[in-house]
Amino acid sequence: MAHTAAGKIGVDELADLVAADAIDTVVTAICDMQGRLVGKRVTGQFFVDHCRAHGTHLCTYLLGADMEMNTPDGFSLMNWETGYGDYLNRPDWSTLRVIPWLEKTALVLGDVVDEATGDLVSVAPRTILRRQIERAEAMGLRPRMASELEFYLLRDTYEEAAAKGWDGLRPWGWYNEDYQLLQATKAEPIYRQLRNLMTRAGVPIEFSKGEAAPGQHEVNIHYDDALESADRAAIYKHGAKEIAHLNGCSITFMAKPGHAWTGSSSHVHMSLWDLPGDANLFADPANADGMSKVMRHFLGGLLAGSRELSLFIANNINSYKRYAVASWAPVNIVWASDNRTCGFRIVGHGSSLRIENRLPGGDANPYLTYAAMLAAGLRGIEHEIEPPPEFHGNAYEATGVPRAPRALYEAITALRDGDLARQALGDEVVDHYLNMAEVEQRAYDMAVTDWERQRYFERG
């Protein structure tokens, strides 16, 4: 009898699939600071016999490394003095699933644990989100979220792009394909795989559509509880790159792949429900705007805290180059109903009423982004922060309002000078991510770019 499975599976089912030779590899993964999945591939039978009861080990430096996997100074939890020992990747069995685009492969996400104490490691992105979810639940609130992920599909493979210095990249298409069905048809064999294989893997896709540039596309992931939704976004970004590679092309989630390219977003939709998940607590039909006091105060907290917490949703140099006037990316931290020029857009009605955060780019770490939104919004509820009046008109022209940081160094200053993050996330987390950003800023400050050579080589 043939054994087949799709989507999420249980631990016992995994053992059965391994025994039937339907699964021979288990990917054990965590999310690093940059939003990437890192981990190990474990032989199926070895995983069943030796890993499922305990998990797998990974080096502590994975949460103290930069994008190039260097080990910079300044991380108190992991450094050469500590010897770079091991953390435990403890599987979260609710994430176990079959990966249909990889042969006989399952994947399970885990939490990073200090094996000696059994405690979650505070600076791990999934831990940071867990803590904010626990905070919400203690207030009787159940956060539900979803990501819209924009990306570019390129005809170049990752290896070809690197060989030519990431210059002259060839998007899959040659004109703006926003909602353009014919243009999208040209890459539909790949987009179809993204929709259907992800759905089979337990990452339910609602739809895909062309976006506002050649080769740019968007996929919407169905909403769920905050941790499940962040897991889905992380798996999607990793899996989309694997699927592109297997098709001889590449996908990038860079916020701004080129100065003339439209930026790629990761709009996040969120609402707060009662603990059983029966009622959307954002909705109050007794009010003219349909918004409850909970929603207004949460929105007020988001508006008040997003600039300080921007480092957690835009954590690299390129992230900030997406924030440009008339670019479809927000510049000013204002809100309105169904207005895409604002940082926060209110959409839906009744049980679907929600806040769309338009600040995150495609490069955002979903765990950190979701955690930052909850940290700011819950503070708004705790302190009953009223949002300013709804903005009307073109928000790119707004004055006298908070602005998204123009660059990473502005975000570093905003986080260092504020107190919201330290109160909500803790000193250890804030100091850790400040160091990450400062390392990235120093590396960029010392780099010489093509723009500088073009501008100054002869005329400087």
Secondary structure, 3 states (H helix, E strand, C coil): CCCCCCCECCHHHHHHHHHCCCCCEEEEEEECCCCCEEEEEEEHHHHHHHHCCCCEEEEHHHHCCCCCCCCCCCCCCCCCCCCCCEEEEEECHHHCEECCCCCCEEEEEEEEEECCCCEECCCCHHHHHHHHHHHHHHCCCEEEEEEEEEEEEECCCHHHHHHCCCCCCCECCCCCCCCCHHHHHCCHHHHHHHHHHHHHCCCCEEEEEECCCCCEEEEEECCEEHHHHHHHHHHHHHHHHHHHHHCCCEEECCCCCCCCCCCCEEEEEEEEECCCCCCECCECCCCCCCECHHHHHHHHHHHHHCCCCHHHCCCCHHHHHHCCCCCCCCCECCEEECCCCCCEEEECCHHHCEEEECCCECCCCHHHHHHHHHHHHHHHHHCCCCCCCCCCCCHHHCCCCCECCCCHHHHHHHHHHCCHHHHHHCHHHHHHHHHHHHHHHHHHHHCCCHHHHHHHCCCC
